[in-house]
């Protein structure tokens, strides 16, 4: 009985590690897509209104940094799930 419980716990830990790896991959892809969308929208906005390019560029950098921070936080959580 105890052996079966230990086997189920080991299998569950393996599935958790696989899930964490998949989660880290999804986070990286999502962050890349999000930053790409931010960049393309900013370039389109600058093309429409070149006089406000400095404001648009500054906002784009701030938003991209926030997305990057959230992605880094999510990847760290996934790595903690793998190793702990």
Secondary structure, DSSP 4 states (H G I P E B T S, - for coil): -HHHHHHHHHHHHHHHHHHHHHHHHHHHHHHHHHHHHHHHHHHHHHHH-GGGHHHHHHHHHHHHHHHHHHHHHHHHHHHHHHH-
